[in-house]
Amino acid sequence: MTDHYDVLETREPAEREADLFSRLPEVLRRAMVAPAYAERLKGIDPASITSRTALARLPVLRKSDLPALHKAAPPFGGFVSGRPGSFGRLFTSPGPIFEPEPTHADPWRGARALFAAGFRPGDVVLNTFSYHLTPGGFIFDASARALGCAVIPAGPGNTEAQFELIEAYRPVGYSGTPDFLKILLDAAANAGRDVSSIKRALVSGAAFPKSLRDEIKSRGVDAYQAFGTADLGLIAFETPAREGMVVNEDLIMEIVGLGTGDPVLEGEVGEMVVTSLDPDHPWIRLALGDLTAAMPGKSSCGRSNMRIKGWMGRADQTAKVKGMFVRPEQIAEIGKRHPELGRLRLVITREGETDLMTLKAECASPSEPLRSEVTSTLRAVTKLGGLVDLVPTGSLQNDGKVIADERKPG
C-alpha cells in the first residue's frame, strides 16, 4: 500500500515551486475578470508574478474585511467572476461571509488530508461536521467521496441516532471536531453502545491538545488534525510523522509579519497568507488572521511541501469556538440589541475538553430576565451556546479587548 496520495506530494520543492508559479499568472488573469480583483490588482501584469518576491508585492486581502465587502457588493464582494448559478452549492458562514462551491471533484482539497490520516478507498466515514448553511460538512463529505469512501452524513448532535448508524454501517473513520468525538465516545460508553468500528479520525475546527489526543488514542481511535477554512478548504494537515502540518498542494502559503504583509524568516511566528490556484474561485493573498511558523526541512513521512507548526493563535480578536468563528462585530451586535448593557467581553476557556464561552456584560441593573434575554441573543448572533455574566458597571478593563481567548495552546 502506498504511503502517499500521489507523486506530487514527494516531488522536489524546487519542482513544486516552479509548477505553482508557472500556473499563477493564468490564475491571476482569470481572477482579474472579477471587478474587485481588477481594482485591487490594477496596473499589475500577471505575467510578471512568477516568484514569491513578486507575489509579496501584491496587496493582502484580509479575511476580516470580507463581511463588509460582501455586504457592499453581494454576494461575493466582487471577487468571483462566475454567476452564483454556475456553482454547485452556495454557503454562508459567520460574518456573514458567502462562499460558492466549485463543481469539480474535491473542490476543498481534502482527500490528501484524509489519506494522510489513514483513510482509504472503500472505507465508511461518519462525518459529523454541520451540513446546515456552512461548508464544513460538505468539505469533508466531498473530500471523502473523492478518495473513494462512503460517507454517513450525520452532522453533529443526536447521539442516539448516530449510535444506530454506527452499529449498522460500522464506519472505520470519523470526521468532525475533536470535542464531539469525545462526546460520542463518552456517550457510547455510558449507554453501552458499540462504536468500536471507528479506528481513525480526521479532526478540525477546535483545539486538539495532547491530553485529548492521548485520551482518544486510549479509546482505540488514531486521530489526526487538519487546519482549514470555509473559504479555502483544507490548508494543512498532519501526517504519520506527527511533525507539524504539511501544507496542501495547489496552495501558496506565505507567513507574514503582523500588519506588514511582508514574509518573515523561517521559524518566526507570523500570519498565514494563502493564494489558491483554483481557476473558478481563486484567492490572491488572503490573510487569514491565524498565526503559525514554518518548520525547517522535509517531513520524515516523505512529503516535501512546506511544513507549519499548526495553529498558534489569532492575529486579531476573532476566535474559533467549536468549529465556528466568533468575531468582534458579533459582540457589537449584541450590544446594539441590548442598549442597557455597557462594555462587553467574550471570554473563551476550556472546561474539561470542551470549549466554553462566557459573555461578561456590564449592567447597572442586572436581573435574571435580562440575563436570559442576553443569553438568547448570544446564541442567535453567534450560533453557539454560551453563558452570560452580568457584572457591575466599570468592572471590565478599558483596554479595547472584546474577545479574550484564554485557552492554553496544547
C-alpha positions in Angstrom: 0.0 0.0 0.0 1.4 3.4 -1.0 2.2 5.9 1.8 1.3 8.9 -0.3 -1.7 10.2 -2.1 0.2 10.8 -5.4 3.7 11.7 -6.7 3.0 15.4 -6.3 3.5 15.1 -2.5 7.1 13.9 -2.8 8.5 15.9 -5.6 11.4 18.2 -5.1 10.5 21.5 -3.5 12.0 23.4 -6.4 9.9 21.5 -8.9 6.7 22.3 -6.9 7.7 25.9 -6.7 8.3 26.1 -10.4 4.9 24.5 -11.1 2.9 26.7 -8.8 4.4 29.9 -10.2 4.2 28.9 -13.8 0.4 28.5 -13.2 -0.1 31.6 -11.1 -0.1 34.2 -13.9 -3.1 32.5 -15.7 -4.9 32.3 -12.3 -4.3 36.0 -11.8 -5.6 36.8 -15.3 -8.8 34.9 -14.6 -9.1 36.5 -11.1 -8.9 40.0 -12.6 -12.0 39.4 -14.6 -13.9 39.9 -11.3 -14.3 43.6 -10.6 -12.9 43.6 -7.0 -9.7 41.9 -8.1 -9.5 44.1 -11.2 -9.5 47.1 -8.9 -7.1 45.7 -6.3 -4.6 44.5 -8.9 -4.9 47.5 -11.3 -1.6 48.1 -13.1 -0.3 44.6 -12.3 1.0 42.5 -15.2 0.1 38.9 -14.3 2.9 37.6 -16.4 5.4 39.2 -14.1 4.2 37.4 -10.9 6.3 34.3 -11.2 8.1 34.3 -7.8 7.4 34.7 -4.1 9.2 38.0 -4.2 6.8 39.3 -6.9 3.8 37.8 -5.2 4.7 39.6 -1.9 4.3 42.9 -3.7 0.6 42.3 -4.3 -1.8 43.7 -1.7 -3.1 41.5 1.1 -6.8 40.8 1.2 -7.9 40.5 4.9 -10.5 37.8 5.6 -11.8 40.0 8.4 -12.7 42.6 5.7 -14.8 40.2 3.7 -18.1 40.6 5.6 -18.2 44.3 4.8 -17.1 43.8 1.2 -19.7 41.1 0.7 -22.4 43.4 2.1 -21.3 46.2 -0.2 -21.3 44.0 -3.3 -23.4 40.9 -2.7 -23.0 38.1 -2.7 -19.2 37.6 -3.2 -17.9 41.2 -2.8 -16.9 41.3 -6.5 -14.2 38.7 -6.1 -15.9 36.0 -8.1 -16.5 36.4 -11.8 -18.9 33.4 -12.2 -22.7 33.7 -11.6 -24.0 32.1 -8.4 -25.9 29.6 -10.5 -22.7 28.3 -12.1 -21.5 26.8 -8.8 -22.5 23.6 -7.2 -23.5 24.8 -3.7 -23.8 28.2 -2.1 -22.9 28.7 1.6 -22.7 31.3 4.3 -20.5 31.3 7.4 -20.4 33.8 10.4 -19.7 37.3 9.4 -21.6 36.8 7.2 -19.2 35.6 4.5 -20.7 33.9 1.4 -18.8 31.1 -0.3 -19.5 29.2 -3.5 -18.5 25.6 -4.0 -16.9 24.8 -7.4 -18.3 21.9 -9.3 -15.1 19.9 -9.9 -14.1 16.9 -7.9 -12.6 17.5 -4.4 -13.2 21.3 -4.6 -12.0 21.8 -1.0 -8.7 19.7 -1.5 -9.4 17.4 1.5 -8.7 14.0 0.0 -5.0 14.3 0.7 -5.6 15.1 4.4 -7.9 12.1 4.8 -5.3 9.8 3.1 -2.6 11.0 5.4 -4.8 10.2 8.4 -5.1 6.6 7.1 -8.4 6.7 5.3 -8.5 4.6 2.2 -10.9 3.9 -0.7 -13.8 1.7 0.4 -13.8 3.0 4.0 -17.1 4.1 5.5 -16.8 7.5 7.2 -19.0 9.1 9.8 -19.0 12.8 9.0 -20.2 14.9 11.9 -19.5 18.4 10.6 -22.6 20.5 10.1 -24.3 20.4 6.8 -26.5 23.4 7.6 -25.7 26.5 5.5 -21.9 26.4 6.3 -19.4 24.5 4.1 -18.0 22.3 6.9 -20.0 19.1 6.3 -19.7 19.3 2.6 -15.9 20.0 2.7 -15.3 16.7 4.4 -18.1 14.9 2.6 -16.8 15.8 -0.9 -13.2 15.0 0.1 -14.0 11.6 1.5 -16.0 10.7 -1.6 -13.2 12.0 -3.9 -11.0 9.5 -2.1 -13.4 6.7 -2.7 -15.0 6.5 0.7 -18.7 6.1 1.5 -20.0 8.9 3.8 -22.6 8.9 6.5 -23.8 12.5 6.5 -24.5 12.5 10.3 -23.9 16.1 11.2 -23.4 17.0 14.9 -25.6 16.1 17.8 -28.4 13.4 18.2 -26.0 10.8 19.6 -28.7 8.1 19.9 -29.4 8.2 16.1 -25.6 8.2 15.5 -25.2 5.0 17.5 -27.8 3.3 15.4 -25.9 4.4 12.2 -22.6 3.3 13.6 -23.8 -0.1 14.7 -25.5 -0.7 11.3 -22.8 0.7 8.9 -19.7 0.1 11.1 -17.7 3.1 9.9 -14.0 2.8 10.3 -13.4 6.6 10.1 -14.7 9.7 11.8 -14.5 13.4 10.6 -15.6 16.2 12.8 -14.5 18.3 15.8 -12.4 16.6 18.4 -14.8 17.7 21.1 -17.7 15.9 19.5 -15.7 12.8 19.0 -15.1 12.7 22.8 -18.8 13.4 23.4 -19.7 10.5 21.1 -17.2 8.1 22.7 -18.3 9.0 26.3 -22.0 8.8 25.5 -21.5 5.4 23.8 -19.6 4.1 26.9 -22.3 5.3 29.2 -25.1 3.8 27.1 -23.3 0.5 26.4 -23.4 1.1 22.6 -20.8 -0.3 20.3 -18.7 2.3 18.4 -15.6 0.2 18.3 -15.5 0.1 14.5 -14.2 3.7 14.5 -10.4 3.3 14.3 -9.2 6.6 12.8 -10.3 10.2 12.7 -9.5 13.5 11.0 -10.5 16.3 13.3 -10.6 20.0 12.8 -12.4 23.2 13.9 -11.4 23.2 17.5 -8.3 22.8 19.7 -6.8 19.4 19.9 -4.4 19.4 22.9 -2.2 16.4 23.6 -4.3 15.4 26.6 -7.4 15.0 24.4 -5.3 13.2 21.6 -4.0 10.8 24.2 -7.4 10.1 25.7 -8.9 9.4 22.3 -6.0 7.2 21.4 -6.6 5.2 24.6 -10.1 4.6 23.4 -8.8 2.9 20.2 -9.1 5.9 17.8 -6.0 7.2 16.0 -6.8 10.9 15.3 -5.0 13.4 13.1 -5.8 17.1 12.9 -6.1 19.3 9.9 -6.3 23.1 9.5 -8.8 24.6 7.1 -11.2 27.5 6.5 -14.6 27.8 4.8 -13.0 29.9 2.1 -10.1 27.6 1.1 -11.0 24.2 2.4 -8.1 22.1 3.8 -4.9 24.2 4.0 -2.6 21.9 6.0 -2.7 18.6 7.7 -0.9 16.2 10.0 0.8 13.1 8.6 2.0 9.9 10.3 5.3 11.7 11.0 3.4 13.9 13.6 5.9 16.7 12.8 3.7 19.8 12.4 1.3 20.1 9.4 2.2 19.7 5.8 0.7 22.5 3.5 -1.7 21.2 0.9 -0.8 21.0 -2.8 -2.1 23.8 -5.2 -1.8 26.4 -2.4 0.9 29.0 -2.0 1.4 29.7 1.7 3.2 32.8 3.0 3.8 33.6 6.6 4.0 37.4 7.0 4.6 39.9 9.8 1.6 41.3 11.5 0.3 44.4 9.8 3.0 44.4 7.2 2.2 41.7 4.6 6.0 41.0 4.3 7.2 37.4 4.6 9.0 36.6 7.9 12.1 34.5 8.3 11.7 30.7 8.6 10.8 29.8 12.1 9.4 33.2 13.0 5.7 33.4 14.0 3.6 35.4 11.6 0.2 35.5 10.0 -0.9 32.9 7.4 -1.5 34.4 3.9 -2.7 31.9 1.3 -3.0 32.1 -2.5 -5.1 29.4 -4.1 -4.8 28.2 -7.7 -8.5 27.3 -8.2 -9.3 28.9 -11.5 -13.1 29.0 -10.7 -12.6 30.7 -7.3 -9.1 31.9 -6.7 -7.9 33.7 -3.6 -5.0 36.1 -4.0 -3.0 36.7 -0.8 -5.9 36.0 1.6 -4.7 36.9 5.1 -6.5 34.5 7.4 -5.8 36.2 10.8 -4.3 32.9 12.0 -0.7 32.6 13.3 1.9 29.9 12.6 5.5 29.4 11.9 7.3 27.4 9.2 9.4 24.4 10.2 12.7 23.7 8.6 13.5 20.7 6.4 11.3 17.9 5.0 8.9 15.7 6.9 10.2 12.2 7.7 7.0 10.9 6.1 8.5 11.8 2.7 6.1 14.7 1.9 8.3 17.5 0.7 5.9 20.5 0.9 6.3 23.4 3.4 5.5 22.4 7.0 4.0 24.7 9.6 3.7 24.2 13.4 0.0 24.3 13.2 -2.4 26.9 14.6 -0.6 29.2 17.1 -3.3 31.8 17.8 -5.1 34.7 16.2 -3.6 37.9 14.7 -6.8 39.7 15.6 -9.5 39.1 18.2 -11.5 36.7 16.1 -11.7 33.3 17.7 -12.8 29.8 16.7 -15.2 28.1 19.1 -16.4 24.6 18.5 -15.5 25.0 14.8 -17.3 28.4 14.3 -15.6 31.8 14.1 -16.8 34.4 16.6 -16.0 38.0 15.6 -15.9 41.3 17.4 -18.6 42.6 15.1 -20.9 39.9 16.5 -20.3 41.1 20.1 -21.0 44.6 19.0 -24.3 43.5 17.5 -25.3 42.0 20.9 -24.6 45.4 22.4 -26.8 47.1 19.8 -29.7 44.8 20.7 -29.3 45.5 24.4 -28.5 49.2 24.9 -28.9 48.8 28.7 -25.6 47.0 28.7 -22.2 48.7 28.9 -18.9 47.2 27.9 -18.9 43.6 26.7 -16.2 41.0 26.7 -16.5 37.4 25.5 -14.2 35.2 27.5 -13.3 31.8 25.9 -11.9 29.0 28.0 -11.9 25.2 28.0 -13.7 23.1 30.6 -12.5 19.5 30.5 -12.0 19.0 26.8 -14.8 21.3 25.6 -14.7 25.0 24.5 -16.7 27.3 26.8 -17.6 30.9 26.2 -18.9 33.4 28.7 -20.1 36.9 27.8 -19.3 39.3 30.5 -21.6 42.3 30.2 -21.5 45.5 32.3 -25.0 46.3 33.6 -26.3 48.9 36.1 -29.5 47.0 36.8 -28.9 43.2 36.4 -31.8 40.8 36.5 -32.4 37.2 35.7 -34.9 38.0 32.9 -32.2 40.3 31.3 -29.6 37.6 31.6 -31.9 35.2 29.9 -32.6 37.6 27.1 -28.9 38.3 26.5 -28.2 34.5 26.6 -30.7 34.0 23.8 -29.2 36.9 21.8 -25.7 35.4 22.2 -26.9 32.2 20.7 -28.9 33.9 17.9 -25.9 36.1 16.9 -23.0 33.6 17.2 -25.0 30.4 16.5 -23.3 29.0 19.6 -24.4 28.5 23.2 -22.7 30.3 26.0 -23.0 31.7 29.5 -23.8 35.4 30.3 -22.4 37.1 33.4 -23.9 40.5 34.2 -21.1 42.4 36.0 -21.1 45.9 37.7 -20.6 48.9 35.5 -16.9 49.9 35.2 -15.6 46.4 36.2 -14.3 45.5 32.8 -10.9 46.9 31.9 -11.0 49.7 29.3 -8.4 48.1 27.0 -10.3 47.7 23.8 -10.4 43.9 24.1 -13.8 42.5 23.0 -12.9 38.8 22.8 -10.4 37.2 25.3 -9.3 33.8 24.2 -7.9 32.3 27.5 -7.5 28.7 26.2 -4.0 27.5 26.6 -2.4 26.1 23.4 -1.8 22.4 23.6 
